[in-house]
């Protein structure tokens, strides 16, 4: 069993930056791919950034060039660096781990990001 805890959310002005962290319990973190999802009020949850076990990354078009996903397997922690934030980035951000079989097995509780002046 793996537990995920996100941190680093908060209120930031447009154009600002935040760095989210996703800390995983246990030692199995490295065998999973990591994704960051977000869900705004009244909208569906979307995958915005993904990093495979190999380190290959993919991003949704809405965040490409502004967000960077990374992971430190030695620390069992994943990150989402968010730059040039826009009001439309406001959402609850959650990290999740995906197994080799493709199932998203573990989810964090989420952290609120609010972009507003």
N, C-alpha and C positions, 0 to 999 in steps of 0.2 A: 504494500500500500504506500502511495506517495501523497503527501500533502503539499499544496502550493500556497504560498502567501505572497500577494503583491504589495508593493509599497511605492511611494514616490509621487502619487497623484496629488492634485491640489488645484488652486486657482492661479491662472497665469494670464497675462495680457496678450492680445494678439501680437504675433511676431516673436513671442518668447519661446523658451525651451523647458522641457521637463525630461527627466530620466526615470523610467519605471523599472522596478526590479521584481523578479519572480524567484523567490527562494523555495527550493524543493527539499523536503525531508528525505532521509534515506540516501542510499548510494546508487540508485538505479537511474539517476537523471540522464546520464550520457547515452543510454540506450534508446531514448525517445527523441523524436523531433519535437520542436517547440513552436507554438504559435501564439500570437497576440490577437485577440478578438476585441471588438468594441460594439457597444449597443447604446444608441441614443434613445431618448424617450419616444415611444411610439414607432420605433423602427426595428427592423430585424437585426440580429447579431451578425456581424461581418468579420471575416478574417482579414486583418490588415497587414500582417507580417508573419513570415514563416521561415524557420531555419532548420534544415535537415541535420541528421547526425553528422553528415559529411561537412557541414558548414555552409552548404549552398543556401542562398537566401532568395526569397521572392516577396513582392509587395503588391498591395492593391494599387491601382492607378491613382487613387485619391491621396496616397501618402508617399508615393515613390519620389525619391529625391529629397524628402524632408525627414523621414523616419529611418532609423537604422536598428535592426535587430541583431543581437549578439548573444553569446553564451559563454560561460566559464564553467566547464565541467568539473574542474578541480574544486570549485566553490559551490557546485550544485545550484547555480544561479543563472537566470536569463535576464536580458535587459531589452528595453526599448527606448532608444534615444529619440526624442521628438523635438524637432526644430521648426522654426517658422510656423508656429501653431496658429490655427485659424479658428474662429468661432464654431465652424462646422465640425471641428475635431472634438467638440464637447461630447462626452460619453462616459460610460463605465467601461473600463478596460480590464480584460481578464486574460490571464495566461492559461495555456492548456498544453498537455503532453499527448502526443500521438504515437501509438505503437507502430511497429513494422507492418502489422496487418491493416493499418489505416484507421483504426478506431481512436477517437479522442477519449482517452481513458481517465484523465485527471484534469480537474479544473480548480482554479483559484476562486476566491470569493469576489474578486473585482476591486478596483480602485477608481474613484471618481476623478475625472479630468474635466475642468471647466475653463474654457478660454473666453474671457470677457474683459472689456475695459471698464 
